Amino acid sequence: MTARAVPSRRADRPGIRSRLAREANATFAIAWREVLRAVKSPSSLAFTVIFPVIFMGVLGGSISQNLGGALPYAYLPFMLIGMVANTLYQGTIVGVTNLVEERENDFTAELFVAPISRYAVLLGKIVGSGIASLISLVGIVAMILFMQIPLNFGDLLRVIALAPILALAGGSLGVFFIGFVQDPKTAGAGVALLVFPQMFLAGALIPVAASTGILGLLAKLMPMTYSIDLARNIFYAGKPEAAFTVLNSPWIDLGVTIGFFLVFTIVGTYMFVRADRNR
Amino acid sequence: MDPMIQVEHLVKRYKKSASPAVDDIAFEVGAGELFAFLGPNGAGKTTTISILTTTLAKTTGAVRIDGHDLDREATAVRSRIGIIFQNPSVDLHLSGEENIRLHVALYGLYTYRPFYRTMPVDYRTRIEELADVVGLGDEIFKPLKTFSGGMKRKLEIIRSLMHRPGVLFLDEPTSGLDPVSRHSLWQYLRRVRAADGTTIFLTTHYLEEAEEADRVCVIDHGRIATIGTPDELKAELLERSIVLDAADRAALLAELARLGLAATVDEVGLIRVTYSGPTAQPLISRLSTPLTVLRVHDPSLEDAYVELLRSTRETAA
């Protein structure tokens, strides 16, 4: 060891002075870490790409061939928009709930002893997981080409531009979930329960416009219903199919999504931090 | 001057636990002090360190770090402390350098940039120097999955010092390190203290590391068993002695009796004389009988620690 590298507080210490800038910088760093983790993990990378391929190709393709003809609109673009929204939403949930595992292997200690707010930590996780979930679009685009889905790419780009809202909405649900579930095994099973029922009940693959009774009620209760419907509102704006494909006005979808985001983020963050410190 | 760490009536009772893990402890640590916090497994060391570093909520009591209240000014406290956790707190998916880059961004030292080459020259120079210092070299750019336990520890040490903390909490920092790495780590920490006056709060099971502490605090069953300098602890708990022998053993025993010094003779005939004070020099200088054996028995901190825990448990039983 050499003396030259001994740090000294007396020396000019670099640093970001503004509190807001420090929080933003930390959020960005945490978000980028999520992207790096996604890129550096080949197995999760493969799963992220293959997941939409399986659901779009196998399930979507089968529904399209057997039931699609009975619908007053083209099923494949309907399903595609649902799957884009679903993938971004659910990918962010999975990324955020990874915090439970990180708490178990002690990495969260490094994040939670840093002089930044808990909201910056969780926002960084949400943003990073949202960006990482965009990787799944590779699989979706591959399926668009393979299944020859008739699509105006301008419409698709508008839906993808909704990615930040979808990621924030999904991430906030992930935060809410980890606020109440601390055990990694329970979290693993719980995430599956959070992801798969929503995929079917919220109308990602299967139309829910005609759902009634308990299924209709569950569709209305699913937070993802409003995010997917917002995406379809954007995609079908000004098109005659909108009368059959869209559930609510875009403003209702946006309002409910923002409401869920605020409640989930605030309650989830409070509960997560409380559970972490109040053992 | 205010103490760097001030703990008053600290209590921590875990949920569903019958007895508190930390039971009404109080101590102060001065600025620049090396404070060793010792105790057997389960004594409450890690619980205390977790509370002081804001990762665990206390049940009752008051804690101030560098003048900042732990409850009301947690962010200010966090910006003034550095920590090496008992279990490595690193991201195995990232490289060593990426872990440090994340850390400096969390502490607001540098604007985060996604690629190492785009980070400021000052940062890159520092990383390369520190990697050199702890012997990681270019390995620091490799994924952490390829690191040994010792290499991860070294990385954590670099990381904890990047923001130049006023107080460094070391929770068994050298566990898993080989003797050479342990030695070089302590050399480095000594230099950091000398250059910066960093306060160090240390828990360790290697008691020779605590020998050079300014003060030692022993905790057992959540309560403070004793606190003082290593010398005070040894003096309080153990007797210092010298072992003597002479060709004319009878003359030596007579001289010791004449000087009023109590001597005991062991089974092989060696004479043991206890003494008080920091050194045996005054006692030895009074002897005129030619000696054939002279050994000074200076008990170690480990001897004192073991004796303390033994007597504490005997009293409790």
Boltz contact constraints between the chains, C-beta under 6 A:
constraints:
  - contact:
      token1: [A, 1]
      token2: [B, 133]
      max_distance: 6.0
  - contact:
      token1: [A, 1]
      token2: [B, 184]
      max_distance: 6.0
  - contact:
      token1: [A, 1]
      token2: [B, 187]
      max_distance: 6.0
  - contact:
      token1: [A, 1]
      token2: [B, 188]
      max_distance: 6.0
  - contact:
      token1: [A, 2]
      token2: [B, 133]
      max_distance: 6.0
  - contact:
      token1: [A, 3]
      token2: [B, 191]
      max_distance: 6.0
  - contact:
      token1: [A, 5]
      token2: [B, 129]
      max_distance: 6.0
  - contact:
      token1: [A, 5]
      token2: [B, 130]
      max_distance: 6.0
  - contact:
      token1: [A, 5]
      token2: [B, 133]
      max_distance: 6.0
  - contact:
      token1: [A, 6]
      token2: [B, 191]
      max_distance: 6.0
  - contact:
      token1: [A, 6]
      token2: [B, 192]
      max_distance: 6.0
  - contact:
      token1: [A, 6]
      token2: [B, 195]
      max_distance: 6.0
  - contact:
      token1: [A, 7]
      token2: [B, 161]
      max_distance: 6.0
  - contact:
      token1: [A, 7]
      token2: [B, 164]
      max_distance: 6.0
  - contact:
      token1: [A, 8]
      token2: [B, 195]
      max_distance: 6.0
  - contact:
      token1: [A, 8]
      token2: [B, 196]
      max_distance: 6.0
  - contact:
      token1: [A, 9]
      token2: [B, 164]
      max_distance: 6.0
  - contact:
      token1: [A, 9]
      token2: [B, 196]
      max_distance: 6.0
  - contact:
      token1: [A, 14]
      token2: [B, 109]
      max_distance: 6.0
  - contact:
      token1: [A, 14]
      token2: [B, 110]
      max_distance: 6.0
  - contact:
      token1: [A, 15]
      token2: [B, 108]
      max_distance: 6.0
  - contact:
      token1: [A, 15]
      token2: [B, 109]
      max_distance: 6.0
  - contact:
      token1: [A, 16]
      token2: [B, 108]
      max_distance: 6.0
  - contact:
      token1: [A, 22]
      token2: [B, 108]
      max_distance: 6.0
  - contact:
      token1: [A, 25]
      token2: [B, 105]
      max_distance: 6.0
  - contact:
      token1: [A, 25]
      token2: [B, 111]
      max_distance: 6.0
  - contact:
      token1: [A, 25]
      token2: [B, 112]
      max_distance: 6.0
  - contact:
      token1: [A, 26]
      token2: [B, 105]
      max_distance: 6.0
  - contact:
      token1: [A, 26]
      token2: [B, 106]
      max_distance: 6.0
  - contact:
      token1: [A, 28]
      token2: [B, 112]
      max_distance: 6.0
  - contact:
      token1: [A, 29]
      token2: [B, 102]
      max_distance: 6.0
  - contact:
      token1: [A, 29]
      token2: [B, 105]
      max_distance: 6.0
  - contact:
      token1: [A, 29]
      token2: [B, 112]
      max_distance: 6.0
  - contact:
      token1: [A, 32]
      token2: [B, 114]
      max_distance: 6.0
  - contact:
      token1: [A, 33]
      token2: [B, 102]
      max_distance: 6.0
  - contact:
      token1: [A, 37]
      token2: [B, 93]
      max_distance: 6.0
  - contact:
      token1: [A, 40]
      token2: [B, 93]
      max_distance: 6.0
  - contact:
      token1: [A, 106]
      token2: [B, 87]
      max_distance: 6.0
  - contact:
      token1: [A, 106]
      token2: [B, 89]
      max_distance: 6.0
  - contact:
      token1: [A, 107]
      token2: [B, 89]
      max_distance: 6.0
  - contact:
      token1: [A, 107]
      token2: [B, 91]
      max_distance: 6.0
  - contact:
      token1: [A, 109]
      token2: [B, 55]
      max_distance: 6.0
  - contact:
      token1: [A, 109]
      token2: [B, 85]
      max_distance: 6.0
  - contact:
      token1: [A, 109]
      token2: [B, 89]
      max_distance: 6.0
  - contact:
      token1: [A, 110]
      token2: [B, 89]
      max_distance: 6.0
  - contact:
      token1: [A, 112]
      token2: [B, 55]
      max_distance: 6.0
  - contact:
      token1: [A, 113]
      token2: [B, 53]
      max_distance: 6.0
  - contact:
      token1: [A, 113]
      token2: [B, 55]
      max_distance: 6.0
  - contact:
      token1: [A, 113]
      token2: [B, 78]
      max_distance: 6.0
  - contact:
      token1: [A, 113]
      token2: [B, 83]
      max_distance: 6.0
  - contact:
      token1: [A, 114]
      token2: [B, 106]
      max_distance: 6.0
  - contact:
      token1: [A, 115]
      token2: [B, 75]
      max_distance: 6.0
  - contact:
      token1: [A, 115]
      token2: [B, 78]
      max_distance: 6.0
  - contact:
      token1: [A, 115]
      token2: [B, 79]
      max_distance: 6.0
  - contact:
      token1: [A, 277]
      token2: [B, 56]
      max_distance: 6.0
  - contact:
      token1: [A, 277]
      token2: [B, 57]
      max_distance: 6.0
  - contact:
      token1: [A, 278]
      token2: [B, 57]
      max_distance: 6.0
  - contact:
      token1: [A, 279]
      token2: [B, 14]
      max_distance: 6.0
